[in-house]
Amino acid sequence: MKRAVTFFLICLGLGSHSHAELVITELMAISDGVLIDRDGEVSDWIEIANTSNEAIDLSGYALTDDSELLGKWLFPNGHVLESGEYLIVFASGKDQRGLLDRELHTNFKLSGDGEFLALVEPDEETITHAFDPGYPEQRKGISYGVDVETGEAHYFDDATPGNANGSGVLGFTAEPEFSFTRGFHSEPFELVLTCATEGARIRYTTNGGVPSLLTARTYSEPIVIDKTTTLRANASKGGLQTSKLVTHTFIFVDDVLQQKDVSPPGAHWDTEMDPEVVNDTDQTWSVAEGLTSIPTLSVVAKDADLFGSDGIYK
């Protein structure tokens, strides 16, 4: 759910045995809209926590994504972060340094590929906390940060800007790899799925659905592909984030030529190959050759997303 940020300081409630005073506890470099700014825009964001037992005046402190320019963006004078409180700073490039009645925006954005990020003391030389040489590659809607008790970095499925981080994972499972490429095929084959993450479990579907524990099959042996098939697979391993979803559509031309109409009653579209074209014995060209010679795109989506009232084809 999108939510506008109207204030920045929220109680943290950390114990006195925390390992640092000011910590970059969470960031999102590829935002999915968990926070929107007062302009109604979605931006990257950085969360800072004061884990000490005293208030800290942020006057002159800096945030930077450049190890050669430690004073890249300065906090405004008089901005005090109380003990056990969080501060959200948008990394939007808008360069706003307003006090509590305005939002804070850095003059840089965060890279989804990973980069150096540091909180620097007013001398512009001493680094209070940093991801050095950089935080790792990021994914949309997944935040990254540290456990203030252990200092260990994690990815978080559920971003918590302005609140304590929940449980996270250490990294991502590698994507499944397919032994045959998507596209047109004329002969049956055995598809082998592998994953570079040792011990990962691969799950797959052939009905267009997203694989999950309840809806997918667990891969254990080569899969016979002998007809037009859309196969979607991901991989998972305990302690790691589930891999990206990989989708391959294997198209058998003979199946396409014999494709029947399965559209619902009253639909203004149908799925049948025109029998007058397919069964025309006088034509001097091959329908099969024609199908395989033109650019082809496979779109895998719910029926409603394609043919519904708000679908692509309506």
N, C-alpha and C positions, 0 to 999 in steps of 0.2 A: 504494500500500500504506500502511495506517495504521501509525504507529509512535509509541510513547510516548517522551517526552523525559525522560531520566534525568539529564542534565547539560547544561550550556549552553556551555562554552568549548571551541572546536575551532580548531585552528591554521588560519590564513588564508594566510600566506606571501605577503604583498604586498611589492612593491618599495619602496625608499625614496623614490621619486618620486611617491607618492600625493599627492593634492591636498588632503586634509583629514585630521584626526585621528580624530574620532568621526563616523561616517557611518551614517545609516539606509539600509542597503544593500538591504533587501528587506522587503516587507510582503504580507500576504494579508488582504483585507478581506471576502471571501466564501469562507470555507474549505470545502474538500471533504473534509477529513479527512486531509490529508497529515501533520498533527500532531494528536495527541490528548493532553490533559493527564492528570494523575494521577487525576482524577475520572472519566476515561473519556469526557470531553466534547470536542467539536470547538469550537475558538475561533479568532477572528482572532489574528494574531500579527505581531510586529515584530522584525526582525533588526537588530542594531547591530554594527558592526565597529570595532575600534581599528586604524587604519591607520598609526599613528605608530610610532616606534622605541622607545617607552617605555611602561611600564604606566601606566594612568590610573585613579585612584580615582574611582568614580562616586558617592561620597557626596554627597548634595545635588543631583545632576543630576536633571532632570525630563523626563518625556515628557508631551506635551499635544496635544489635538486642538482646543484653544480658544486663539485668538490673544489673547484678553483675559485668559486665566488661564494664564500660562506655567509656573507651578509646580503644575500640576494633579495630577500623580502623581510622587512622589519616589522615587528609588532608595534602597535601605537603606544605612546607614552601613557602611563597611568592604567594600563590594563593589568589588573591583579587577578591571579588564579588562586582561589582559596584552597586550603588543604582538602584533599579528597574530592576534587572537582574535575570535571572534564571540559574541554574546549574543542569546538568544531570549527575548523577553518576550511573554507571551500578553496580547492586548488583549481580555479577557473580561468586564471589569467586576467581577471578584471582589476586586480590591484586596488582593493578597498581596505582601508585601515580604520574604519569607524569603531567607536567604543561600543558599549553594550546595547545602544539603541540602533546599531547598524550591524550588518553582517561583515565578517572578515573574509577577504578573498586575496589569495596570493597573486603574484604577477607571473606565475608559471602554472602549467598543467602537469599532471602525472602521466608517465608513459606506461601503457599496458604491457610493454615488453620488459619492464623492470628497469630500475635506475637507482642511482644514489639519492638518498633523502636524509636530511639531517636537521636537527634542532640545535641552534648555535647560541652560545652565550653572548652578552653585549660586547665583549672584546673582539668579536668576529673571528676568533681563532680557536676557542675552546668548544668542542662538540659535546653537548649534553647527552644526546642520544642520536643514533644514526643507523640506517640500513646501509652498510658499507661492506663490500663494494656496491651493493644495491639490493633492493627487494627483488624477488624472482618474477617471472612472467605471471601476469594476472589474467583472470577471466571475468567476463561480464557478470555483475551482480554478486560476485563473491569477494568479500573483503579479506584483508590480510593484516596481521598485527601480532602483538606479543602478549604472553601471559605475564603480568607484572609480578607474580609470585616467583616464577622460575626463569623469566627472561626468554623462554622458548617461543619461537615464531610459529604461527599457524595460519591456515586459511579457514575462513568462517563462512559456512553456507548462509547462516542467519546473521546479517550485519547488525550491529548494535551501536549506531552512532549516538554518543552521549550517555551510554550505559556500559556496564561491565561486559567484557567479552564472554561468550559462552564457550562450549567445547568446540574444538576445531580439529583439523586434520593437517598432517605434515606436508602433504603434496598431492599430486594427481596420478592416478593410474594411467598408464600409456594407452593410447587408442588401439582397438583391435585392428589387425592387418588381415587383408583378404588375399587368398592365393589366386583369385581370378578377378579381373577388372570388370567394372560395371559396363553396360552397353549391350550390343546385339550378340547373340550366340545362336548357333545352329545345331550343336550337339550337346547332349547331357554331359555333366562333369561333376566331380566331387570337390566341393568348396572346403578349404582348410582355413580355419581362423586361428591366429596366434596373437600373443601379446608380449611386448618386451618387458613388462613388469612381472618378475618371477613370482609365481604363486597366485597370480590374478585369476579371477573367475570371469569367464565371458558368458554373457546372456544375450539371446537374440530372439527376434520375432520375424514372422513372415506374413503378418496381416497388416503391416503398416503402423502398428502401435509402437510406443516407446518401451523398450525392455525394462522390466522391473522385477522384483522378487516374486510377485504374484502373477504377472502377465507374460513372462518370458520363459523360454527353454534355456537350460544350462548347456553350453557347448561341451561335448565330450568326444565326438568323433566327426569325421568329414561329413558334410551335408550334401546330399544328392540334389543337384539343381537340374531338373529335366523339363521345366516349363517356366513361363514368365513368372518371375518371383521378385518381390521387394524384400530384401533382408536388411534388418536394422540391428546393430549390435553395439554394446558397450562393455566395458570391463571394470571390475571392482576388486578391491583388496582392503582388508581391515586396516584402519589407520590412515587410509588415503582417500581422496575424493574420487568418486566414480568418473571414469573417462568421458570424453566427449562422445556423443552419439555419432556413429558412422552408418551411413545408409548407402547401399548399392542396389540398383535395379537391373536385373538381368532379363533382357527381352528376347524371347524366341519368336522369330518372324512368323512362323506357321501359326502360332497361337494368336498373333495379332490379326492375321488374315481371317481366322475363324471366330473372331471376337463377336459375342452376341450382345444384345442390348439388355443391360441390367438396370436401366434408369427406373426410378419410381414412377407410378402412374401420374400423368399430368405434367411431367417434367418437360421443360422446353429444350432439353438436350438428350442425347442418347449416346451409347457407347459402341454401337454396332458399326462394323466396317460396311460400307455401302456394297450390298451384294451385286448391284449392277456393274460396279467397277471390278470387284474381285472376281466375279464369274464371267466377265466379258471375254469370250473366246476369240473375238476378232481383233483384240488389241495387239499391237506389235511390240509392246514393252511389258516388262515384268513389274507387277505391283511390289513384290518383295524387294527387287532391286531399287525401286523408287523409294521405298521406306528407308532402306539402309544408306541411301545416298544423300539424304537431306539432313540438316542439323536437327538433333533430337534432344529434348530436355525432359527429364523425369521430375515431376513435382509430386512429393509425398505429403499429403495433408488429410485432415478430416474432410468428409464429404461436405459438411456445412461451410468449411473454409473455401471450398472450391465452388460449390453450387448453391449455397445458402443465400438468404436475402442480402447479406453483406459479404458474400463470397467473391472470389476473383472472377468467376464466370457466372453471371446472373442476368 
